Amino acid sequence: MDRVIEFVSQHYYLIAAWVLTLAMLLWTESRKSGKSVSPAEATRLINKEDAAVLDIRPKKEWDTGHITGAVHIPLADLERRMSEIKADKSKPVIVVCNVGQAAATATKQLKTAGFTQAIRLSGGMTEWRGQNMPVVK
């Protein structure tokens, strides 16, 4: 432990550069994932703003249960099946995956296609079920 303290005190500029690099990496990664909403906020958007729900999970996961009214387009097929999303491009589209990470890729694709309010469900279906929100099979 003494050697670590000695290293830090003698090489503070290296530590500062490392901290800055780490902060930039975290900032960049958080911007890539786009805006996210909680299950409660997603429910509000669905009920009050007529938000569409896009489930990008594989069919096997979709069959275990999904959000009522969701459109199922697996992430691998999203590019070619984009026209199946029957939503006004200016209204919210909530993208759902299993844990919330893959949805970032889909929201990016949707924004490129003109869906200005593409957002991801924070925590995905895992969080949705964890908060005892309704699912249909």
Secondary structure, 3 states (H helix, E strand, C coil): CHHHHHHHHHCHHHHHHHHHHHHHHHHHHHHHHCCEECHHHHHHHHHHCCCEEEECCCHHHHCCCECCCCEECCHHHCCCCHHHCCCCCCCCEEEECCCCCCHHHHHHHHHHCCCCCEEEECCHHHHHHHCCCCCEC
